[in-house]
Structure formats: C-alpha cells, structure tokens
C-alpha cells in the first residue's frame, strides 16, 4: 500500500475514533461535580495500578485449567466457565466462548485461540473470515468474550472505568488468566497443539501469555502493542491532549513493569513465534516491534508495507499465517522432528 495513504487512514482513525474514545473514558473516570471530589491520582488510582503491576498477583506462576461447561442451546459450540479472577461485577465473572470446530471430533485437531484487539475489530478482516480459513486448514478456532464486553457488560455503565487505571490493569490480568485457563483445559482434554493469534491489543495480551506459559505451541503477534503508550498521540484535539497529560505518569512508570514486553522473555522457543509489523503504523509504531524482535532473540518477523488499520485487509496475509502455523501445529510433523533430533 502507498505509504501516504496508509498513514492517512491511521491518522484519520486517531482523530475520529480513538480521540473521542479517550475523552469518553476520561469522563467515566472523573467524579461528578455534585459528588465527593478526590485528588486526581486517587481518582485514577495510579499508585494502586502500579503496585498491582509490580506484584506477583498480576500474572501468577500457575493458573488452574478452566472448568468448561457447554451451553445447552443445541449448537454444541458455545461454552462458559467461571473466571479464574472473579471481581465485584457479577456479570463479568462468567467467561463465554465459542468453538469453530473442524469436525465432530474436534479435540483431536490443533486449536487456535483468536485474540482480537479494540472493540469491534473481531468483526473485521481477518477475524471475520479467519475461522473458516482455519477450519479448511484442519485447525479449530476458539474465541472468548473479553472482560466487560458483550454478555459480560456490567448492568451499571462505567463499573470498570470507575476504578481508573487499576480497573484497566485488572481487566488485562483477568484476560491473561482466562486464556491460560482455556489453554490448560484444551491440553487436559487431549488437544494436540494450541496456538495464540493476537492483533494489536490482542497481540499484546498474547505476548504477555507467551512470556509466562510454556504450554503454547505457537504464537502469532500481529501488529502488537508492545508496552503502555499514550493513546492518540498526534491528535488535533486539545481536550484529548489534556486528558493524556493527566495520565502521563502512569504510562511512563508502567513501562518499567511486566506490561513492557521488551523487558520479558518468551517461555516458548523463538522458532514458534511470529511477529508481524506494519512499517507505516501510526497507532502502535514499527519501532516498538523492532525492539521486541531484538529482545526476544530475533524470531521470524514480517514487515508489511501497511499502516495499523490497512493491515486488517492485507491481501493474502491470513493464508500466509496459516502456512506458517501448519508445520508448528501439525502433530506428526512435530513428532518426526523430535525423533530426528533424538537420532
């Protein structure tokens, strides 16, 4: 794609999608004028969020396998389980998921856990066509509803954002724990191989899981966020810039925590990690992904001539990713490779 066009699409999305979202979140986190006022740091819970991120409870060493129950709706593909990290919002304590199976005996085939990024991106390419492509390639696809979205949305709006940055970091920890619990269940049920495919924010979460969980057989990080970054950098709206300055300390300090993938090491071999970078990306940026590539021992990386948004429609990318995953998730191939190594 032409660099100017790719950057223009990203710039437009920053101004008219992410900037309004940032303002909306700011007002959710700000106390009402007729209610009790609190200092800004207390309102956003900066200190509590940073303390949580640096503690051992952010990503525990182990997470128990999920106790999956299939929903009796006649489909046989919808399931749910209790979150490993329950909280005050009752609706958010049940995790809902869906399986896109290859065959009736789907547990005998590898599974790809799909982790989309921003709200709504699960309906965009490649996520809308990804399950069907994976099924044709012989892989199952599994999706989970993220915390505070869809059926997990609180009855009282703003329940998560009222906790400021602490609520955001707790939601990240919850998502990571739920993915690990799902991986544990799949492995326990005899699924031969499990991979994560994450894009943008989902890629960031997939990277955090891959830095702690050696049970994964492959991980694809597509234009992943690498560390906390001020949202909407380059916006033309002064109100958004002001809102960003209020949280500047959190973003600066959280880069020193496990949220920064550059400071971590993968728990799986680098040969089973794929990084996908959009060289004209204005939202995540190419530089952070390059730093991650260096920090993780230079795994395979694809540098696409796209921006963040235009990479969603990169021609042929889905099939290319599946070709990369096939030898890593194909059990006979992996067994033969192990036998050859022994010989």
N, C-alpha and C positions, 0 to 999 in steps of 0.2 A: 504494500500500500504506500502511496505517496506520503512522505513524512509530514508535510504541511497539513494534509487532510486528517491524518491520524491524530496529530496534536490538536487540531481544531476541534475534533469530536471530543477528545478528553477535556479540553478547556471548557467547552460548552456544558458538558456534564458536571464539571466542578461548579460552574456559576448557577446552573438552574436545577440541579438535582441535589448535590452534596451540600452546597451552601445553605439552601432552605432547610435541609435536614438538620444541619448543625445548629441553626437558630432554634428549631423546634425542640431539640434536645436540651438546649440551654434553658429555655423557659420551663421545661419539665423539671429541671434540677434546681430552679430558683424558687425560694419560698414566696408565697403570696404576700402582697403588700399588707393585707389585713390580718395576716397570721404572724406567728412569732418569727422574728428575724434572727439569723445566726451568721457568724463570720463566714466569709466565702469558703475558706479552707474546710470549715466544719460542714458546710452545705454540700460541697463536692466530695467530702471525705477523702481528701488527698492522702493524708497521713495513714489512714486506715487501709487504703488501697495499696500503698507502697509497702506497708508492713505485711499485708496478706501475700503480696507477690514474692517477697523475700523469705517467707516462712515455708516450712516443709509441707504445709497443708495445701499449697497451691496445686502442685502435681504430686500426689503421694507416690511412693515407690510401687505400690500394688493397688489394683482395682479389681474387685470381685466380678466374675462373669455375670452378665445380666440374666435375670430370670424371665425369659421371654414367654409371653402368652399371645397366641394368635387370636385376633378379634373374631368372634363368631358372626361374621357378616356374609358368609358364603363365598368370599373371594379367595381365602386361603393365603393371601399375600400381605394382609395388614396385621400388624402386631403392636404390642406395647410392653413396657416394663417400668418398674419403679426406678427413678433416677438414683444413681449412687450418691448424689449430693442434694438431698432434699432441703427445701428452704421454707420461708414463711408463706409463699404464694402457692396455694394448694394446686391450682390448675397447672402449674409449671412442674410439679413433681412426678407427673406421668409422661414418659417418653413415648412418642408414637413414631412408627416406622413403616416402611413399605418395601417389599421384596419384588424385584423384577426377575423372575426365575427363568432359567434356560429350559428346564424340563421339570416333570413332576418330582424326580429325584435330584433336585437342585443342589442339595448339600454335598453331593459327590463332585460338584464342579467348583472352581475358584470363584471368589466373590470380590467385587469392587465396591467399596463404600464411597459414595459420592458426597462431597462436601462443597456446596455452593458458597458464594460469597455474600454480597449485600442482599437485603430483602428484595425478592422478585427475580434475582438472577437465575434461580432454579428453573424459571420458565423460558429462559433464553438459550440459544445455541451456545455451546454444545450440549447443555444439560437436557434440553427437550428431546434430543434425538439420541443421546448417549446410551440410555438403557437398551434401546432396540439394537443399536450397533454392537453393544457388548454381548447381548443375547445371541446374535448371529455369529459372534466370535467364540461362543461357548462359555461366556462368563455371566454370572449373576450380578445384578446391581442392587444395592441396598441404600436407601435414603432414610435419614432421621429428621424429624421436625426439630429445629433448633429451639433453645430456651426462649420463652416469651413470644413465640410466633405460632400462628395457626391455632390449633386446638389448645396450645399451651399459653395462649394470650390471657393475661390476668383480666378478671372481671372489672377491676378498678384500673383505668388507664394511668400510666406513669408509675406503677408499682415498682418496676425495676429502676427507672431513672431517678426516682426519689432518693436512691442510695448513692447517686453520683457515680464517681469513678469506681468506688467499691462494688457497686452493683454490676458494672461492666466487667470488671475483672472476675467477679464471682460467676458471672454467666460464661466467661471463657473457660474457667476451671470446670464448670459443670459440663460444658460441651465436650471437653477433653476426656473427662471421666466417663461420659456416656459412650463415646466412641470406643474407648478402651474396654468398657464392659461388653459392648457389642462384639468386639474382636474376640474377647475371651469366650463368649457364648458360641460364636461361629467355630472357633478352634475346638471347643469342648464337644460340639456336635459332629465333628469329623470333617469340617470343611477343609479341603487340602491346602488352600492358599488364600490369603486375604491381602488386598492392596487398598491404599487410600488414594483418591484423586480429589485434590482440592484446588480451587481457583480463588485468587485474591485473598480475602479474609479467610475463606475456607482453606486456602493453601497455607496460610499462617498457622491455623489450628492443626492442619495435617502435619506440618513441620514440627510443632510442639509435641504431638503424639509420637512422631518418628524419633524424636530425641530421647524418649523415655521407654518406648515399647519395642522390644526385640522380636516380638511375635509376628510383626508385619513382614510380608514377603516382597513388597514393592511399594514405593510412594512416588506420586507424581505431584509436583508443586508447580502449578500453572500460574504465572504472574503473581507469585505470593507476596503478601505483605511480610516484611522481614522483622521489623521492630516497630514500636509505637512511633507514630508520625503525626504531626499536627495536621488535622483534616483541613481540606480546602485551601491548601497553600496556593497563593496566586489568585485568590478570589478578588473580585472588584467590590464586594460589599463590605463597607466599613464595620457594620454591626457584627459580621461574621469574624472579621479580624480581631475585634474587641473580645468576642467570646473565646477565640483561640488563645489570646494573651492570658486570659484568666486561668487557663489550664496548662500554660506553658511549662510550669514546674513539674507537673505530673509526667508529661511526655519526656522531658529531659531526664528526670530521675528514673523513670520506668525503663529507659534504655539500658540501665545498669542491672536490670533484673532478668530472670529467665524468660521474660517476654521477648527478649532480643535473641533471635535465632543464631546470630553471629557468635554469641557467647556460649552456645551449646555445641554438642557433638551428636551426630546421629547414632542411634542404637542399632542400626542395620548397616550392612556393607554399602559403600558408596556406589557399587555396581548396580544396586537395586533402587537408586534414587535418580529421578529425572527432574531437572529444573527447566522451566520454560520462561523465557524473558521476552518482553516486548520492548524493543530498543527505543521507541518513541513514547514510552509510557510517562504521562504527567501525573498520574494518581499515586502509583507505587514508586515508580522510577526504576531505571535499569541499574543504577549504582548499588543500591542495597542488595539486589540479587547477585551482582558480581561479588560483593563482599561475602555473601553467604556461600557462593560457589567456592571461593578461596578457603573459607573457614571450615567447610565440610569436606575438604580434600579433593576438590575439583571433580565432582560427579559429572555425569553427562549433562550437557546444557544445550538447549536450542534457543538461538537468538532470532526472534521473528521480527520482520520489518513492519511492526504494527504499534498502535497505541494500546492503552489498557482496555478501552471499550471495543475498538475494532478487532482486537484479538478474539473476541467472542465469536466472530464469524470468519476466522481464518480458514481458508479453503483447505480441506483435506487433513486438518490437524487431528480430528477425532480418530480417523483410521490410522494415522501415523502413530498416535499414542497407543492404540490397541496393538499395533505391530510391535512396539517396544515392550509392552506388557506381556505379550504371549509367551516368549521363552522364559520369563520370570515367574509366571503363574502356571505354566504347563508342568504338571507334576512328573510325568515320565521324563521330560527333558531335564528337570532339576535332579531327578534320581540318577539319570545317566551321568550327569555332570559330577555328581557326588561319587559315583562308582569310578569314573575316570580319574578323579582326584586321588582316590584311595589307591588305585593301581599305580 
